[in-house]
């Protein structure tokens, strides 16, 4: 089973991201579940959502405590919450930021991970360009498809098209494609 924990703030589409990731996995014939965890239900409050993906039925229902991957939608949480708690050795960390790992102040984390498993992508900037709003969730899923190889970009695009419609879907798909291309280019530099 592959477990993903998504961190962000209320209003950034954290729960929607987990749902779309699970839909993408389901579209590929896999079993998936997505669910949120949050305290105060207000915009800007820290929010977590979880996604599990497996080739067999998933019977576990509790929060993801030892994720295989983290997606961080809001980099301001990096030093406010212990986002990396429980991350499995060899885990993936994808952070929404145009800044470097050093500029984010997480060099210590970088030393514990394989270089190709820690990456930043300017998802909010890409979303602003394509969607018109800095909502990073769809862009991050496109980037995550390239980064972890857990789901294919086409499945992410199809999941976005199921969740949204018309121009909103098209804009979010464009943001996901742009983030996917960004991550592919970045990973070539790391390799």
VEXDREN-2710 file (C-alpha; in Angstrom, 1 decimal):
% VEXDREN-2710
k/r/px/py/pz
1/UNK/0.0/0.0/0.0
2/UNK/1.3/3.5/-0.9
3/UNK/0.2/6.2/1.5
4/UNK/0.2/10.0/0.8
5/UNK/-0.3/12.8/3.3
6/UNK/-1.1/16.2/2.0
7/UNK/-0.6/19.3/4.1
8/UNK/-1.9/22.8/3.4
9/UNK/-4.4/25.4/4.6
10/UNK/-8.1/25.5/4.4
11/UNK/-9.2/26.9/1.1
12/UNK/-6.2/25.6/-0.9
13/UNK/-8.0/22.5/-2.1
14/UNK/-6.1/20.0/0.1
15/UNK/-9.2/17.7/0.4
16/UNK/-9.9/18.0/-3.3
17/UNK/-6.3/17.1/-4.1
18/UNK/-6.6/13.8/-2.1
19/UNK/-9.9/13.0/-3.8
20/UNK/-8.5/13.6/-7.3
21/UNK/-5.4/11.5/-6.5
22/UNK/-7.6/8.7/-5.4
23/UNK/-9.8/9.1/-8.5
24/UNK/-6.7/9.0/-10.7
25/UNK/-5.6/5.7/-9.0
26/UNK/-9.1/4.3/-9.4
27/UNK/-9.1/5.1/-13.1
28/UNK/-6.0/3.0/-13.4
29/UNK/-7.8/0.0/-11.9
30/UNK/-6.4/0.3/-8.4
31/UNK/-8.1/0.6/-5.0
32/UNK/-7.9/4.0/-3.4
33/UNK/-9.4/6.0/-0.5
34/UNK/-9.1/9.7/0.4
35/UNK/-10.2/11.5/3.5
36/UNK/-9.5/14.7/5.4
37/UNK/-8.4/15.6/8.9
38/UNK/-8.8/19.1/10.2
39/UNK/-9.6/20.9/13.4
40/UNK/-11.2/24.3/12.9
41/UNK/-13.0/24.5/9.6
42/UNK/-11.9/27.9/8.6
43/UNK/-10.0/29.3/5.7
44/UNK/-6.3/29.5/6.4
45/UNK/-6.3/26.9/9.2
46/UNK/-3.8/23.9/8.8
47/UNK/-5.5/21.0/7.1
48/UNK/-4.3/17.5/6.3
49/UNK/-5.8/15.0/3.8
50/UNK/-4.8/11.4/3.2
51/UNK/-4.8/9.1/0.2
52/UNK/-4.1/5.4/0.1
53/UNK/-3.5/3.4/-3.0
54/UNK/-3.2/-0.3/-3.4
55/UNK/-3.7/-3.1/-5.8
56/UNK/-6.0/-4.8/-3.4
57/UNK/-8.9/-3.8/-1.2
58/UNK/-8.0/-1.2/1.5
59/UNK/-9.5/-1.9/4.9
60/UNK/-7.5/0.5/7.0
61/UNK/-9.5/3.7/7.9
62/UNK/-7.2/5.6/10.3
63/UNK/-5.1/8.7/9.4
64/UNK/-1.8/8.1/7.6
65/UNK/0.9/8.2/10.3
66/UNK/3.8/6.8/8.2
67/UNK/3.4/8.2/4.7
68/UNK/5.4/7.0/1.7
69/UNK/4.9/10.6/0.3
70/UNK/4.2/14.1/1.5
71/UNK/2.7/16.8/-0.6
72/UNK/3.1/20.2/1.0
73/UNK/0.7/22.8/-0.5
74/UNK/1.7/25.6/1.8
75/UNK/5.4/26.1/2.5
76/UNK/4.6/28.4/5.4
77/UNK/3.7/25.3/7.4
78/UNK/7.3/23.9/7.1
79/UNK/8.4/25.5/10.4
80/UNK/5.0/25.6/12.1
81/UNK/4.0/22.0/12.0
82/UNK/6.1/18.8/12.1
83/UNK/5.1/17.9/8.6
84/UNK/7.8/15.2/8.2
85/UNK/6.9/13.2/11.2
86/UNK/6.6/9.5/10.3
87/UNK/7.8/9.9/6.8
88/UNK/9.1/6.4/5.7
89/UNK/12.7/6.0/4.8
90/UNK/13.0/6.6/1.1
91/UNK/9.9/8.6/1.1
92/UNK/9.0/11.4/-1.4
93/UNK/8.5/15.0/-0.4
94/UNK/7.0/17.5/-3.0
95/UNK/6.8/21.1/-1.8
96/UNK/4.8/23.9/-3.4
97/UNK/7.5/26.6/-3.7
98/UNK/9.7/28.3/-6.2
99/UNK/12.4/28.6/-3.6
100/UNK/15.3/26.2/-3.1
101/UNK/15.5/23.6/-0.3
102/UNK/18.2/25.8/1.3
103/UNK/16.1/28.9/1.1
104/UNK/13.2/27.0/2.7
105/UNK/15.5/26.1/5.6
106/UNK/15.1/22.4/5.4
107/UNK/18.6/21.2/4.6
108/UNK/18.4/18.8/7.6
109/UNK/15.5/17.0/5.9
110/UNK/17.4/17.0/2.7
111/UNK/20.3/15.1/4.3
112/UNK/17.9/12.3/5.3
113/UNK/16.4/11.8/1.9
114/UNK/17.7/10.7/-1.4
115/UNK/18.2/13.8/-3.5
116/UNK/15.7/12.7/-6.2
117/UNK/13.0/12.2/-3.5
118/UNK/12.8/15.9/-2.3
119/UNK/11.7/18.5/-4.8
120/UNK/10.0/21.9/-5.0
121/UNK/7.7/23.0/-7.7
122/UNK/6.2/26.5/-8.1
123/UNK/2.6/25.1/-8.2
124/UNK/0.9/28.3/-6.9
125/UNK/2.7/30.3/-9.6
126/UNK/1.7/27.8/-12.3
127/UNK/-1.9/27.8/-11.0
128/UNK/-2.0/31.6/-11.1
129/UNK/-0.8/31.6/-14.7
130/UNK/-3.2/28.9/-15.9
131/UNK/-6.2/29.0/-13.5
132/UNK/-6.1/32.7/-12.6
133/UNK/-5.9/31.9/-8.8
134/UNK/-3.0/30.5/-6.8
135/UNK/-4.7/27.2/-5.9
136/UNK/-1.9/24.7/-6.1
137/UNK/-3.7/21.4/-5.8
138/UNK/-4.2/20.3/-9.4
139/UNK/-0.7/21.6/-10.4
140/UNK/0.8/19.6/-7.5
141/UNK/-0.9/16.4/-8.6
142/UNK/0.5/16.8/-12.1
143/UNK/3.9/17.3/-10.6
144/UNK/3.4/14.3/-8.2
145/UNK/2.6/12.1/-11.2
146/UNK/6.0/12.9/-12.7
147/UNK/7.8/12.8/-9.3
148/UNK/6.6/9.6/-7.7
149/UNK/5.3/7.7/-10.8
150/UNK/2.4/6.5/-8.7
151/UNK/-0.2/7.5/-11.2
152/UNK/0.0/8.7/-14.8
153/UNK/-0.5/12.3/-15.9
154/UNK/-3.4/11.2/-18.1
155/UNK/-5.2/9.8/-15.1
156/UNK/-4.6/13.0/-13.2
157/UNK/-6.1/15.0/-16.1
158/UNK/-9.1/12.6/-16.2
159/UNK/-9.6/13.0/-12.5
160/UNK/-9.5/16.8/-12.8
161/UNK/-12.1/16.6/-15.6
162/UNK/-14.3/14.5/-13.4
163/UNK/-14.1/16.9/-10.5
164/UNK/-14.4/20.1/-12.5
165/UNK/-16.0/21.1/-15.8
166/UNK/-15.6/23.4/-18.7
167/UNK/-13.0/26.2/-18.5
168/UNK/-12.2/25.4/-14.8
169/UNK/-11.3/21.8/-15.7
170/UNK/-9.3/22.9/-18.8
171/UNK/-7.3/25.5/-16.7
172/UNK/-6.5/23.1/-13.9
173/UNK/-5.4/20.5/-16.5
174/UNK/-3.1/23.0/-18.1
175/UNK/-1.6/23.8/-14.6
176/UNK/-1.2/20.0/-13.9
177/UNK/0.6/19.6/-17.3
178/UNK/2.9/22.6/-16.6
179/UNK/3.8/21.2/-13.2
180/UNK/4.4/17.8/-14.7
181/UNK/6.8/19.3/-17.3
182/UNK/8.5/21.3/-14.6
183/UNK/9.2/18.2/-12.5
184/UNK/10.4/16.2/-15.4
185/UNK/12.9/18.9/-16.3
186/UNK/14.0/19.3/-12.6
187/UNK/14.4/15.5/-12.2
188/UNK/16.7/15.4/-15.2
189/UNK/19.0/17.9/-13.5
190/UNK/19.1/15.9/-10.3
191/UNK/19.9/12.6/-12.1
END
